[in-house]
Amino acid sequence: MSLILRIPYNVAVRSFSSTLVRDTKQWRVSQGLPANRNAEGILTDGPDYTFLDGRPTPLLHKQKLRMLKQREYAAQIVEMCAELDFAKERHQNLLKAEAEEKQKYIESRLKPKGNMLSRNSKK
C-alpha cells in the first residue's frame, strides 16, 4: 500500500530561506544600502497623498520624529563645534601667556654692571 499525499489547490505553500537576517543586513551595508530597507526611501519619506490645489501635506508622525532628531543632531554639532573653538582659542591664549611670561623672566634677569655696561652703550 502506498501513501499518496495530496495538497489541496487552495492551500498556500511557503518556501523559506536559510539565509540569516544578519547576513542580509551585512550584504546591504556592504553594498552601500541602509541596513533596514524600510528606514528611508521615497515610500517612507514621501507624503501619503497630495492636495490637487498645491497645498503642502501635513507631516507624518515618523517624519516629524525624524525631523526633530535631525534638529537635535544639528544643535549638538553646533554646540560641540563652539566648545572645540573655545578650547582651541584657550590653548592658544595659554601658549601666548606662557611665552610672554618666559620673555618677561628673561628681561628681568640681572644685567651686567660697571665696565661691561659702559662698553655696551658706547658701541
C-alpha positions as CSV (number, residue, x, y, z in Angstrom):
1,M,0.0,0.0,0.0
2,S,1.4,3.3,-1.0
3,L,0.6,6.5,0.7
4,I,-0.1,9.5,-1.6
5,L,-0.2,13.0,-0.1
6,R,-2.4,15.4,-1.9
7,I,-2.1,19.1,-1.3
8,P,-5.4,21.0,-2.0
9,Y,-5.0,23.7,-4.6
10,N,-6.2,26.5,-2.2
11,V,-3.5,25.9,0.4
12,A,-0.5,28.2,0.1
13,V,2.9,26.6,0.3
14,R,5.5,28.7,1.9
15,S,9.1,28.5,1.0
16,F,11.7,29.6,3.4
17,S,15.2,30.9,3.1
18,S,18.1,29.6,5.1
19,T,19.9,33.0,4.8
20,L,20.2,34.7,8.1
21,V,18.9,38.2,8.6
22,R,22.3,39.2,9.9
23,D,23.9,38.1,6.6
24,T,21.3,40.1,4.7
25,K,22.0,43.2,6.7
26,Q,25.7,42.8,6.2
27,W,25.2,42.4,2.5
28,R,23.0,45.6,2.3
29,V,25.6,47.6,4.3
30,S,28.5,46.3,2.1
31,Q,26.5,47.5,-1.0
32,G,26.1,51.0,0.5
33,L,22.5,50.5,1.3
34,P,20.8,51.1,4.7
35,A,20.6,48.0,7.0
36,N,16.9,48.4,7.2
37,R,15.3,48.7,3.8
38,N,12.3,50.5,5.3
39,A,14.4,53.1,7.1
40,E,14.5,55.6,4.2
41,G,13.3,56.0,0.7
42,I,10.6,57.6,-1.4
43,L,7.8,55.4,0.1
44,T,9.0,56.2,3.7
45,D,9.9,59.9,3.3
46,G,7.3,60.9,0.8
47,P,3.7,62.0,1.6
48,D,0.9,59.6,1.6
49,Y,-1.2,61.9,-0.5
50,T,-1.1,65.3,-2.1
51,F,-3.6,68.1,-2.5
52,L,-4.6,69.0,-6.0
53,D,-4.5,72.7,-5.3
54,G,-0.9,72.5,-4.3
55,R,-1.2,72.9,-0.5
56,P,1.6,71.2,1.4
57,T,0.5,67.9,3.1
58,P,1.0,67.6,6.8
59,L,4.0,65.6,8.1
60,L,3.5,62.1,9.2
61,H,4.4,61.1,12.8
62,K,7.6,59.4,11.9
63,Q,8.6,62.2,9.6
64,K,8.1,64.7,12.5
65,L,10.2,62.4,14.8
66,R,13.0,62.2,12.1
67,M,12.9,65.9,11.6
68,L,13.2,66.6,15.4
69,K,16.0,64.1,15.7
70,Q,17.9,65.8,12.9
71,R,17.4,69.2,14.5
72,E,18.7,67.7,17.8
73,Y,21.8,66.4,16.0
74,A,22.4,69.8,14.4
75,A,22.1,71.6,17.7
76,Q,24.6,69.1,19.3
77,I,27.0,69.6,16.3
78,V,26.8,73.4,16.7
79,E,27.4,73.2,20.4
80,M,30.3,70.8,20.1
81,C,31.9,73.0,17.4
82,A,31.6,76.0,19.7
83,E,33.2,74.1,22.5
84,L,36.0,73.0,20.2
85,D,36.6,76.6,19.0
86,F,36.7,77.7,22.6
87,A,39.2,75.0,23.6
88,K,41.5,75.9,20.6
89,E,41.4,79.6,21.5
90,R,42.0,78.9,25.2
91,H,45.0,76.7,24.3
92,Q,46.5,79.5,22.1
93,N,46.0,82.0,24.8
94,L,47.7,79.7,27.3
95,L,50.7,79.3,25.0
96,K,50.9,83.0,24.4
97,A,50.7,83.7,28.1
98,E,53.5,81.2,28.8
99,A,55.7,82.7,26.1
100,E,55.1,86.2,27.5
101,E,55.9,85.0,31.0
102,K,59.1,83.4,29.7
103,Q,60.1,86.6,27.9
104,K,59.3,88.7,31.0
105,Y,61.5,86.4,33.0
106,I,64.4,86.7,30.5
107,E,64.1,90.5,30.5
108,S,64.0,90.7,34.3
109,R,67.3,88.8,34.8
110,L,70.2,90.6,36.3
111,K,72.1,93.0,34.0
112,P,75.8,93.3,33.9
113,K,77.1,96.4,35.7
114,G,80.2,98.5,35.7
115,N,82.6,98.5,32.8
116,M,80.5,95.9,30.8
117,L,77.6,98.3,30.9
118,S,79.6,101.3,29.7
119,R,81.3,99.3,26.9
120,N,77.9,98.2,25.5
121,S,76.5,101.7,25.5
122,K,79.5,103.2,23.6
123,K,79.2,100.8,20.7
